[in-house]
Amino acid sequence: MSERGSGFGSFLLGLGLGAVLGFLFAPEPGDATRTKLTRRLRGLRELATEKAGELGQLLEAEDEDADEPPVREALERRLTDAKRRRRGARPGQGHGAEEEDEPSA
C-alpha cells in the first residue's frame, strides 16, 4: 500500500511543479492570463447552463410522452398485425396474442 501513496505524491508534486513553471514562462503578464482564464471559465459556465437547460427540456418532453406506448411495443404490434394480414386474418380476428410468432432478428 505504501507504493501507491508514494506514486500519488509524486504525481501531485509533478502537477504543482508543472503549474509553477507554466506561470513562470507564460508569454503574457499575470493580469492578461487571469483575464483570459476568467473569460474562458465564464464561457464554459454559460455553455454548461445552456446544455443543462436543453437536458431539462428533453426530460420534460419525455415525461409528457410517458402516456404513449414505447416504440418497441408499437413496432411489435405492427409486426404482428402484418403477419396476420399476410395469413389472411384481420388484426382484430383470428389467433390470440398468445399465439404470435416471435420476430426474427
Secondary structure, 3 states (H helix, E strand, C coil): CHHHHHHHHHHHHHHHHHHHHHHHCCCCCHHHHHHHHHHHHHHHHHHHHHHHHHHHHHHHHHHHHHHCCCHHHHHHHHHHHHHHHHHCCCCCCCCCHHHCCCCCC
